[in-house]
């Protein structure tokens, strides 16, 4: 079935232009992309859709989400609820992290998640395989037998406590694994020392939430990230450093074109929109690992989006129930939902910070496709999969509220923020699924 979207502002990582797209909803492929208007009347040969000047972008590829579902679901979220949140935000492909119940550190656990995704998910889900101190052979087998997204290595503890602290295991991983190694880089020794210092400072307990970036400090991030980068350079491993949160980490990365890099990086919207001053009003809502740092760090990360030191914006979507976010800096759970609002808020940020729309498409779609070898998506051209999102610019900005949230957790750290962009439709393989439930 042939479909035509016309009167659109089409944006890819290479250019932005007014034009139209023809795609086949049966094959799921883009057939033609053109400037201006189609030669024949829209109603003659196609099912038409007048975009009325809205943007059409490649579907967002988010290579860092925690959908919480190890196969049996979770009260915090499952592949059905969180994929609904994804498509509501224009996200068509996600990579789910392994710190679920059960953790994705065995072939059996991976099979369980793949089966659950086929039954529940509205968007495409690929899975990272978790590294432990003793499962390297299982990982290598998973790489041979399954299309896994990569290996996830926790060099600092986080939700699910999958910390790998055996240096010999880490070195073997970097030498023997040939896929992408995605690293959570925080030095656990520094974190433990900082926790001990906070317990001495607050002997009665109740460590203030504003102390979280002192516990999960910039030093902890830099020491761990620099160790990972050094190992990757030494071994030639393909390294992707997750959720950069500090200015200092940026010195470890290159601004070369992403196609030329063996070492890449990502940051998340919350590091670009919040700083440590926001703990005073938002508290545990913005508690995450690594911690949100200073205003200077935030500004440096935004600059790195422009100059190519950062390659990807990924949400680290990590829903928790409100009760999980209660407590002080040592006890409130870390993580926040974000997949639903990332594209509108990042389009707002791009406008404010003079980031070209082409660069934003690269950061939120094309670069992830390149890094993780997804050759059929991340662009809008004939032969590509018709993964697309339509975004309208609002004449009256919308105030985000918890009532807007699709995620099962029912809240967002972005409540109270305004956005001037709205996702109108999301197509995956040519099918408009944004409103499916």
Secondary structure as GFF3:
##gff-version 3
##sequence-region A 1 437
A	DSSP	beta_strand	2	11	.	.	.	ID=ss1
A	DSSP	beta_strand	16	24	.	.	.	ID=ss2
A	DSSP	beta_strand	29	35	.	.	.	ID=ss3
A	DSSP	alpha_helix	42	45	.	.	.	ID=ss4
A	DSSP	beta_strand	47	50	.	.	.	ID=ss5
A	DSSP	beta_strand	55	58	.	.	.	ID=ss6
A	DSSP	beta_strand	60	66	.	.	.	ID=ss7
A	DSSP	alpha_helix	79	88	.	.	.	ID=ss8
A	DSSP	beta_strand	91	96	.	.	.	ID=ss9
A	DSSP	alpha_helix	107	120	.	.	.	ID=ss10
A	DSSP	beta_strand	124	130	.	.	.	ID=ss11
A	DSSP	alpha_helix	136	145	.	.	.	ID=ss12
A	DSSP	beta_strand	150	154	.	.	.	ID=ss13
A	DSSP	alpha_helix	167	176	.	.	.	ID=ss14
A	DSSP	beta_strand	180	184	.	.	.	ID=ss15
A	DSSP	alpha_helix	188	201	.	.	.	ID=ss16
A	DSSP	three_ten_helix	209	211	.	.	.	ID=ss17
A	DSSP	alpha_helix	212	215	.	.	.	ID=ss18
A	DSSP	alpha_helix	218	235	.	.	.	ID=ss19
A	DSSP	beta_strand	238	241	.	.	.	ID=ss20
A	DSSP	three_ten_helix	248	252	.	.	.	ID=ss21
A	DSSP	three_ten_helix	258	260	.	.	.	ID=ss22
A	DSSP	beta_strand	263	267	.	.	.	ID=ss23
A	DSSP	alpha_helix	269	273	.	.	.	ID=ss24
A	DSSP	three_ten_helix	276	278	.	.	.	ID=ss25
A	DSSP	alpha_helix	279	282	.	.	.	ID=ss26
A	DSSP	three_ten_helix	283	286	.	.	.	ID=ss27
A	DSSP	alpha_helix	295	307	.	.	.	ID=ss28
A	DSSP	beta_strand	312	313	.	.	.	ID=ss29
A	DSSP	beta_strand	317	318	.	.	.	ID=ss30
A	DSSP	three_ten_helix	322	325	.	.	.	ID=ss31
A	DSSP	alpha_helix	342	352	.	.	.	ID=ss32
A	DSSP	alpha_helix	357	361	.	.	.	ID=ss33
A	DSSP	pi_helix	362	366	.	.	.	ID=ss34
A	DSSP	alpha_helix	367	371	.	.	.	ID=ss35
A	DSSP	beta_strand	388	399	.	.	.	ID=ss36
A	DSSP	three_ten_helix	402	404	.	.	.	ID=ss37
A	DSSP	beta_strand	418	428	.	.	.	ID=ss38
A	DSSP	beta_strand	431	432	.	.	.	ID=ss39
###
